[in-house]
């Protein structure tokens, strides 16, 4: 199947039961989840009705991706937690995920939110690049085995370690980056994920290499966070390796 050009993709709020049920199907198609890990339709309904977001990406009449967020509250402030973002494989690498995130940002700002958060796998190079370089999220927290065991083969049987992305929606850091004028950052440390991580995770004979890398990077990231550093940038080289760029983060950049 050939994906339509990006310009043909529209982003819309999802409210119908048919579209919300399609979000359930997309989870199976994108991640190959078992029923135990599938988020049911009723959660999408609740998200829509309690002040969260359920946005869909359409190719014509076909729903080919979605983003869902839930409202959160921490340390006296409300925010949105972007819980899921899925795009069918044949539509990936067309910028649709970024368009869904930017639509979330527009809606969140209109409703008065300053912060959106989500979690992502630190071993996923493409997602890290999107979150940090293309959207301007920063990272200051790590959670080992966030979800417990996962039925998705993409996880490769590894613990579901996650980083917390903080997206300060109105900050100059984000606004400048989205304009194509990112602010320079002081880089003190680098933590690399080799592109071979995907092969290691899927090959039972090499999975120990993936597990060792995950453990080493977990220690390095947690240590950096404890010393007041944050993920302020990300690099990808010509071989496809990804590197977290660690540096100081000033609260004045937040709203």
Secondary structure, DSSP 4 states (H G I P E B T S, - for coil): -PPPPGGGEEEEE--SHHHHHHHHHHHHHHH---TTTPPPHHHHHHHHHTT-EEEEEEETTEEEEEEEEEEEEETTEEEEEEEEEEE-GGGTTSSHHHHHHHHHHHHHHHTT--EEEEEE-TT-HHHHIIIIIIS--EEEEEETTSS-S---GGGTT----EEEEEEETTSHHHHHHHTT-PPP----EEEEE-TTHHHHHH-TTTHHHHHHHHHHHHHHHHHHHHTTEEEEEEEE-TT--EEEEEEE--GGG--
